Amino acid sequence: MNSMNRRSALRAGLGVAGAGALAACSGSSSAPALVSPSGPAVAVADKKRTRTGRTHDVTLTATQTRADLGAGISARTWAFSGQVPGRALRISAGDQLAATLSNQLPNRATTSIHWHGIALRNDMDGVPPATQAAVRTGRNFTYRFTADVPGTYFFHPHVGVQLDRGLYAPLIVEDPKEPLSYDEEWVVVLDDWLDGVTGTPDDAFTEIEQGMGGMPMGQDSGSPSGTSGHDMGGMDMSGGMDDMSGSPSTSPSGEGMGGKFMLMGAQSRLLGGDAGDVRYPYHLINGRVPADPAVFRSKPGKRVRLRLINAGGDTAYRVALGGHKLTITHTDGFPVQHQQVDALLLGMGERYDVLVTLDDGVFPLVALAEGKNAGGMAVVRTGSGSAPRTSVRPTELDGMLIAASQLRAADDVRLAPKKTDRVHRIELTGSMTAYNWAINGRRFDMNNPTAHAITVEEGQRVRLDFVNTTTMWHPMHLHGHTYQLGSGGPRKDTTIVLPKKTVSVFFDADNPGQWMLHCHNAYHGEAGMMALVAYRS
């Protein structure tokens, strides 16, 4: 289905009853009956969640605003209450969040909020038209749910390519029995930025969905020579970063190639070849460009917990703190056996928590836009000294970096051994040539979301085999659940699947409803690389 029809379906703003009817129907009379997003099974599962009895009431107003990106740069964008990133929400595990979305966006734009990584009740997941109607301009919708698993999460829209605007913010679910020992905490949000600078995300999608055929020098950047299938555990750390100043990068990694928005020639061995589709003028850390960075002030010897979130639309970030090693403690909210590294790789939608003991001085926290010859920077200051140059490249970026699959889940969150009841092959298909991204060869149909649903039954142990047949990497995100990589790997909800590789994940079907499974590249998802994992009733 083409994107204009997809977006038109969303703008139609189906009523709640209409959305429920749409979710319940399928393209075939012989299709299995599915659990409704607000059905009895959802309510029963929700009652099992541990609750504290506390409720946090917040209003999140989606408005058009002019965001200050630093260094005299501003961009007209959409944001929550005029702030990019939005103000972090903090609750304790077991608390209820009552978050009212007030849609004050221009041009009759509909929107929603998806609570990324939270295993919540299905009708609060924020995915039009599958679980709710898109919220119309001038209307409100209250998301009311209990978050009973501590961790680092975030929230963003799930309509079109709105993820690539400024409508995102951290959600921190604190552990009342926190086992980690640290002195301070810093939430670090990474983002690739074009909105209000070179155009809008919708402009970008309109161009790149034409595929390679309409681009100058129409070489398929999704077919790198001799690099596809490279093991991410390897130590070839290619991908430079010549300049991260406040000036827009006009031709990162592929000068003179592509269009206004399509980026060609961005290559990374770490990502198995093509690093991304979209040309971004800026890369931000906590909403600031490197020329005017966010600054974290502390004292030497302090132990700091960094909560790292990749809120980007099309960019993987390789992150390092100059002069320091990082100890990984969590990924996607769940604890892992601690692992010391020099650098981290975060795909879109991934989160990592790390501990670091700060030295004395001024240090760059650098987020290299992997393969794009650009990046973001923030500063950690514990003493006197000059601010780092915007072009700084810490040696740690080229040091030890491990793949997520090399981490091990902490003992208390590892899935208990159990026979696998259901196996689904999730074939990732498509190419840059036609920009026809899909799952199992089918583009997701917004007009018929339950067509070709991937079905499971409550209580099953499910294995998903992500089989990447394409020549690009894809960060695959499952809503409403966390899965485990392999038999003892980390618990995650988003994982990088490299070109021509297969990644197998396991999860327990313990949260009934209809849940989106998709590539968290905003443009691949909008083009159709999405499917519905639905519980049979």
C-alpha positions, -999 to 999 in steps of 0.1 A, spaced: 0 0 0 14 34 -9 23 59 18 -3 85 8 -31 60 14 -14 50 47 -12 85 59 -48 92 47 -60 63 68 -44 78 99 -57 113 93 -92 100 90 -91 97 128 -113 67 132 -135 67 163 -125 44 191 -153 20 183 -143 21 146 -107 14 155 -117 -16 176 -139 -29 148 -110 -25 123 -86 -43 147 -110 -71 151 -115 -77 113 -91 -93 89 -88 -97 52 -102 -132 52 -133 -148 68 -111 -178 76 -86 -158 97 -84 -167 134 -102 -147 160 -79 -124 178 -78 -109 213 -91 -74 211 -68 -46 224 -93 -38 251 -108 -72 256 -112 -93 288 -79 -111 284 -61 -78 284 -78 -67 316 -71 -100 333 -33 -98 324 -33 -61 336 -47 -70 370 -16 -93 376 8 -64 375 24 -53 408 10 -20 419 20 6 444 -13 25 444 4 57 434 -7 76 402 13 103 384 -9 127 365 8 146 337 -2 165 306 18 163 274 10 191 250 21 184 214 26 218 198 45 235 170 75 254 185 109 269 176 135 247 192 169 262 203 196 237 192 224 259 205 251 280 187 223 304 175 206 276 156 168 272 159 144 249 141 107 250 137 95 216 148 69 198 169 76 190 205 60 183 239 54 216 257 80 233 235 110 214 247 134 191 228 139 165 242 107 166 263 110 167 300 119 133 314 91 115 333 101 96 364 80 70 382 87 40 404 81 4 394 44 -4 401 32 32 398 4 42 375 10 68 349 -20 89 337 -6 109 308 -30 131 289 -19 139 254 -32 172 242 -29 175 205 -24 212 196 -5 205 163 -10 225 132 -26 215 99 -51 190 114 -22 166 121 -32 136 141 -8 120 166 -3 94 194 22 84 220 39 50 221 56 40 254 87 24 239 98 -7 258 70 -8 284 51 -40 288 18 -23 294 -19 -31 286 -25 -33 249 -50 -5 245 -26 20 259 3 12 235 -5 42 212 -5 26 178 -32 38 154 -52 22 140 -44 -11 156 -48 -2 193 -64 32 193 -77 60 170 -52 87 162 -58 117 184 -71 146 163 -60 182 166 -77 200 195 -85 166 212 -71 149 242 -64 113 250 -53 99 284 -29 70 285 -34 52 318 -12 22 326 10 6 353 47 2 345 59 -25 368 94 -32 353 121 -7 362 144 6 335 153 32 309 125 38 284 112 67 262 81 78 244 74 91 209 46 92 183 35 62 163 20 81 133 38 84 100 74 97 104 66 119 134 93 101 154 118 122 134 105 155 148 110 166 184 81 147 199 101 124 223 112 123 259 127 98 284 106 77 307 126 64 337 110 37 358 130 36 390 137 5 410 126 10 447 152 -17 455 179 -3 432 209 -28 434 234 -5 417 256 18 437 262 53 422 264 89 431 247 107 403 227 101 371 227 116 336 200 108 310 216 112 275 193 113 245 208 110 210 190 122 179 196 129 142 180 162 132 166 177 100 132 190 109 129 227 103 164 229 88 164 212 55 127 204 54 104 181 74 105 143 79 75 141 55 95 159 29 123 135 34 101 104 31 84 118 0 118 119 -17 134 87 -4 104 65 -9 109 70 -47 140 47 -42 173 49 -60 158 53 -95 152 90 -92 185 99 -76 216 113 -92 243 87 -98 217 60 -92 239 35 -75 222 12 -50 238 22 -17 221 -8 -2 246 -30 -21 280 -23 -7 309 -42 -21 324 -68 1 309 -57 33 275 -72 38 272 -98 65 302 -85 85 301 -98 121 293 -69 145 316 -85 170 346 -77 149 369 -48 157 370 -30 124 358 4 136 355 22 102 335 54 98 351 87 104 341 120 120 359 149 105 337 177 117 309 180 142 306 218 143 274 238 144 274 242 107 251 218 87 270 189 72 262 192 35 278 161 22 286 135 49 301 103 36 290 105 0 297 139 -14 277 148 -44 256 116 -42 219 113 -36 193 140 -33 184 167 -8 175 141 18 187 107 5 222 99 17 243 77 -5 277 62 2 274 60 40 294 29 48 302 10 81 317 -24 85 302 -24 120 267 -23 104 276 -47 76 277 -21 48 252 7 42 249 28 74 216 47 66 193 64 41 188 99 53 211 130 51 210 149 85 224 184 89 228 179 127 233 152 153 222 162 188 229 151 224 201 163 247 189 187 220 222 205 215 247 207 186 284 201 193 293 238 189 271 246 220 270 213 238 250 201 268 273 200 299 272 176 328 290 190 358 303 168 386 334 161 407 364 138 403 358 103 417 320 104 414 304 73 401 278 82 375 250 62 359 245 72 322 211 63 307 217 64 270 187 65 246 189 65 208 158 85 197 170 89 162 152 81 130 179 66 107 213 67 126 232 42 147 255 59 172 289 47 185 293 63 219 324 69 240 335 92 269 370 104 263 395 92 289 371 67 305 359 31 303 322 23 306 306 -6 325 274 -19 308 248 -27 334 215 -27 315 202 -28 279 167 -19 270 158 -16 307 169 -51 317 201 -59 337 230 -78 322 261 -93 337 284 -63 340 308 -58 311 335 -31 307 339 -16 273 355 15 256 325 23 234 289 13 227 268 9 195 231 20 198 206 14 170 175 34 168 152 26 198 180 9 218 189 20 253 220 12 274 228 20 310 264 23 320 285 32 351 315 54 349 339 68 375 348 103 365 384 116 363 395 152 369 391 175 339 369 182 309 359 153 287 339 148 255 310 125 253 309 117 216 281 100 196 296 91 163 269 89 136 281 55 125 293 55 89 280 91 82 312 111 89 294 133 115 282 131 150 271 147 183 290 158 213 283 167 250 308 176 277 315 162 311 332 187 334 347 178 367 375 205 368 391 233 350 401 232 313 391 242 279 361 227 262 369 199 236 370 209 200 339 199 180 360 176 158 374 156 187 376 119 182 383 100 215 406 70 211 379 50 229 357 51 198 382 27 182 387 5 213 367 -24 227 331 -26 216 310 -57 218 278 -68 201 246 -71 222 247 -108 215 280 -110 235 262 -98 267 246 -122 291 213 -116 309 215 -111 346 205 -143 364 172 -129 378 159 -118 344 171 -148 322 142 -168 308 137 -201 325 145 -231 302 113 -241 284 103 -260 253 96 -236 224 59 -238 214 58 -216 183 85 -205 158 79 -177 133 103 -168 105 104 -130 102 120 -124 69 131 -88 64 128 -79 27 132 -50 3 159 -27 -11 169 9 -16 163 5 -53 125 4 -50 123 14 -13 99 -15 -8 108 -25 28 85 -52 42 82 -83 64 78 -116 48 75 -98 14 44 -79 25 42 -42 33 20 -35 64 -15 -24 54 -27 4 77 -62 0 63 -62 -37 74 -38 -41 103 -47 -76 112 -42 -90 77 -14 -116 77 -10 -113 115 18 -133 132 -3 -153 157 6 -166 191 -13 -180 221 -11 -169 257 13 -190 277 35 -200 247 72 -197 245 78 -181 211 108 -180 189 112 -153 163 139 -158 136 148 -124 121 162 -133 87 176 -103 70 176 -109 33 184 -73 25 217 -55 22 209 -30 50 208 -34 88 175 -31 106 168 -25 144 138 -47 151 115 -37 178 87 -57 194 60 -39 214 46 -50 247 73 -76 254 110 -81 259 127 -110 242 159 -128 249 187 -130 224 195 -168 221 195 -191 251 212 -167 276 217 -134 259 203 -101 271 167 -93 274 158 -66 249 129 -51 229 150 -37 200 180 -55 184 202 -49 154 199 -74 126 228 -71 102 226 -77 64 223 -114 54 223 -125 90 197 -143 112 190 -134 148 168 -157 169 150 -143 199 127 -159 225 98 -144 245 69 -157 266 35 -148 254 22 -133 286 7 -99 275 -24 -105 254 -33 -82 226 -22 -70 192 14 -58 192 35 -41 165 67 -57 153 87 -33 131 120 -19 120 128 12 141 142 30 112 113 55 110 115 55 72 117 17 67 87 13 91 66 39 73 75 23 40 60 -10 53 85 -30 73 60 -37 101 38 -66 111 13 -74 138 20 -100 165 -15 -109 176 -28 -133 203 -55 -158 193 -86 -155 214 
